[in-house]
Amino acid sequence: MQKMTQIMANLQAPSSSEASRPPAFKTPSIKSPECFDRTQLFKVRSFVQSCKLIFHNDPPNFSQDRKKALYAISFLIGKAEKWIEPYLSNLTAQ
């Protein structure tokens, strides 16, 4: 009976490798923001929110404001892209 109790205790106790290993977690993927062209200004809030979700979901890749700015700029087209061109030249020259 004592042997059976010992076997049951061993089966129920987590192994040292299981206890020290944190559970696996995969960062959920979030869709990229829609391109923003500045013709429909009411869409700017949605664009900014989409960018923020990406930044908060992946802090290691967006730890610097420069990285955040370049990511958001990559989704600007049309009038918005023309507007940002002088600032982008300054940003990339740094």
Secondary structure, DSSP 8 states (H G I E B T S, - for coil): -HHHHHHHHHHHS--HHHHHS--------------B-SSSGGGHHHHHHHHHHHHHH-GGGG-SHHHHHHHHHTTB-HHHHHHHHHHHHHHHH-
